[in-house]
């Protein structure tokens, strides 16, 4: 029996969410938007995603009000993609999934750490600050290079920028 392409007939909130974020590239695009990637070419270079797939995923995320398209240049027309409030809510899904993967599939040392910008404390697996005792909103989180570097680090502008210095989430990377 062939695997279906969607969740038709599933009257389930999780199935509805998976229709949007369950596609292979979608959460990686959203993750990059949290890192401050905003422009099509930067998503393309960092993700090594086919152009047609990226264009389709961006359009789907805009239609679902996860990203909003913002014109930053008129001639030639150029757009950037910003997380909406609905998109920012996905941090509560992305960060615990990232933490889970680091615990179960990661090496001894992480490639990236996330810290509360106000106090510099690394977040716990649930996204809380152990020092301050509460949840930390994405805009108050800094991404830091972790102690482990890949054997052959990527050289695209996004990867280089993320390795060079801590970066506050949701702020433009460039």
Secondary structure, DSSP 8 states (H G I E B T S, - for coil): ----SS-TT---HHHHHHHHH-STTHHHHHHHHHHT--BHHHHHHHHT--HHHHHHHHHHHHHTTSEEEEEEETTTTEEEEEE-HHHHTTHHHHHHHHHHHHHHHS-SS-SEEEEETTT--BB-TTSEETTTTEE--GGGEEEEE-S---TT---SHHHHHHHHS-EETTS---
